[in-house]
Amino acid sequence: MEKEQFVARIANRLNTAPGIVEAAVDATLAELFTPTIFAPPGQRRAAFDNNCNNNCAAEIATRAPSRA
């Protein structure tokens, strides 16, 4: 879904101006992703850790085995 479509749906649901919703969406995205973009050198900060160095793939497989 495109950002404009998302903003329009939320604005319609809340019965408010799209500009207000867009500002809230932009602020939320900035809060989520600023630490990942502006991390100090040598540090890796992420909003979502997708590294799987803790064997998360095996843990997920035990919780939701494939149907195959």
Secondary structure, 3 states (H helix, E strand, C coil): CCHHHHHHHHHHHHCCCHHHHHHHHHHHHHHHHHHHHCCCCCCCCCCCCCCCCCCHHHHHHHHCCCCC
